[in-house]
Amino acid sequence: MAVGYKRLSLNSGLKVSPISLGTWHMPRLPEKDSAGAHKIDVDEFRRVLRYAYDEGVIFIDTANKYHGGISPVPLSHAGYAERLLGRLIRELGLDREELVIATKVYARMSPGPNGMGLSRKHIMWQIRESLSRLQMDYVDIYYAHAFDKDTPKEETLSAFNDLVHQGLVHYLGMSNVPGVHLMEYMKIAEERGYEPIVVLQYRYSLLEKDIEKDVIPVAQRFGAGIAAYSPLAQGILTGKYVDPKEKKWIVPPLSRATYMEWITKRYFTKENLEILLEFMEIARSKDVTPAQLALAWVMNMEKIWGIPIIPIISVSKLQHLEEAVEAVDIKLSEDELKHLHEISSKATFGYPW
């Protein structure tokens, strides 16, 4: 095992790998279907899963809505990532009990009035659907994927609590819920004696640090861990969108920006280009890749905040996961973390979420 293990949170005993393999984006082929979705390179994803398991990357993240090659995901393509993940785990003969599988509920899965959200009806329906697609009896972590303003928090938490007691889910998480509402969910669970929320999945990278203001304080208060998605800022921090010689932005073939146009609108600013050029030079001086330095920054920030932080990595080829595994051993001092924090403080964004 190359990466070792760590506790997911301070309020649970669950052990996970220090990085998580995500399935929001998966290895893609150039061909697209009639909906505009890239066909998934199943053979490459099979190699990715095999390598992950062999190297100890046992923490795998998915969602009921994910496809792997299109965003936003049309209803016709929802659930493909879960189905493919479940199928390949069985084909490869991976030990289910050695894996920590996380999935999510909230997104629209049917056109009807209860086809999305965090109501008891939708949650109870979707956990059955996810387990069927995954070909599993339970999931280790079940996240609320977003905030549902139309459903009382008590209803959502009561349904989640029941899933744990029924053995369909082992641990609970929240994702993308505004900080003020997140605090309310956490307090209700504590006051009612419900199963605790043990992990918070939010966007966190050197360029996007908004959760430091409101989400991380909640995690500290309750002992939850952070599962950081987009730790490479949609690939921006890998440097692949920058031509260092010409000092300009570029869009490589088959990159996410080719089918998620908001990436260029949001990130391709003059200030961010300057940050990336300096960041890439720092990585070169440390003899690591920009992606490795960006991942190391996220992982090492747990020394600052005092809570576990696990980056979630979606890869388009096996080499990207190999690179991420090597980043686990990179140690950054508090001075280095502070310096990286400072150079990224000038980040600007041209397109809101």
Protein Blocks (a to p, Z undefined) as FASTA:
>chain_A
ZZbpadfbfkbcbdcdfbdcdfkbccddfbdcfkopacddfklmmmmmmmmmmnopabcc
ddfkbnolaccddfklgoklmmmmmmmmmmnopafklpccdddehiacbfbfklgcjdfk
lmmmmmmmmmmmnopabdfbdcdfbdcfkbcfklmmmmmmmmmmnopafbdcdehiafkl
mmmmmmmmmmnopacdfbdcddddfklmklmmmmmmmmmmnopacddehklgnolmnopm
pcfklopadddehiaklmmmklmmmmmcfklmmmmmmmmmmmmmnopafklmmmmmmmmm
mmmnopacddddddfbfklmmmmmmmmmpccdfklmmmmmmmmmmpccfbdZZ
